[in-house]
Amino acid sequence: MTSRTLAKQISRFAIEKKAADVLLMDLRKVTTTADFFVVCSAGSDTQVKAIADSILDGTENIGMKAWHAEGMQALMWVVLDYVDVVVHIFHKEARSFYNLERLWGDAKITEITDELEKAVKAHRQAKGESKRLSETGRRRRTVNQ
């Protein structure tokens, strides 16, 4: 399995647990530290743990085991090291403080999204816009009567 494939799979495991702002950072032209960082956020300690557990279980199921895990006690910033892929799971406040995106700004960054969630949001926005339009239309008719 290539490091890129592993990073994408890890991103999917994170999204399954509703990780927010999932980024895939390609570091291959920037450093030899790792090929990819997967960076994501969670809204609570419980969600940080759920995302980390999902990634650890999911990667083990596909035959990849983390070389090292750090931060599982404090749950503000969990790092899962797969040698060529390093995963950073941040509590939202910690992510904004450490700002890895700025620190590794020379890396190619790809936003990973949940396609189903994206479709649902688009559908809700479309319904909301049509609802607002019909309410506006009713108001106009009422005013004109």
Secondary structure as UniProt FT lines:
FT   HELIX           3..16
FT   TURN            17..18
FT   STRAND          20..26
FT   TURN            28..30
FT   STRAND          36..42
FT   HELIX           45..61
FT   TURN            62..63
FT   STRAND          68..70
FT   TURN            72..74
FT   STRAND          77..81
FT   STRAND          85..91
FT   HELIX           92..98
FT   HELIX           100..103
FT   TURN            104..106
FT   STRAND          108..112
FT   HELIX           115..144
//
